[in-house]
């Protein structure tokens, strides 16, 4: 995926985007989800249930800064730019990474590619083509700068949202998936886990849940045996 900066304009006038900014946008796109805890969004739901304030974007910045310091990567200006992009303080460039206005961003394109691969499905959405038609325009109501796309890409954008709906409906929010998520959260609570376990990976957390004779081990065994909670449809 390559951002063609020569084609990014405001009302036909090119925007000057440096090579350093292009590099930092790419790095932010790769690193903005570094801070997700074990089991990804399930961990966020678990911490929220425990009334623990925590945001994966903040954790992403901490991890990224630690990586740069340990390995002497990037200069200070580049580090700050990447962190700003992760935390949404460089508005226009950040919207390429994670766009809360339109929901069209490389965050989704990234998990489309990954999830299609692991589900054995073909990804029919062409994000590379869409990137060639990105523009910056002023909003009609408030003159706010927004990312926009050529009208001929409307079908491609429709396909992106349709794929997102299908994957959420069939996979991410499937009834049994939701039940397993709830059971995992109950196991986390029974094991007394908290935000200090955020840096553990999935395997390490599973080992903590396997202590024989415990409530959490019983819940985990039920998941493995497909002895799931009964669903009550209201």
Secondary structure, 3 states (H helix, E strand, C coil): CCCCHHHCEECCEECCCCHHHHHHHHHHHHHCCCCCCCCCHHHHHHHHHCCCCCCHHHHHHHHHHHHHHHHCCCCHHHHHHHHHHHCCCCHHHHHHHCCCCCCCCHHHHHHHHHHHHHHCCCCCCCHHHHHCCEEEEECCCCCCEEEEECHHHHHHHHHHHHHHHHHHHHHHCCHHHHHHHHHHHHHHHHCCCCHHHCCCCHHHHHHHHCCCCCHHHHHHHHHHCCCCCCCCCC
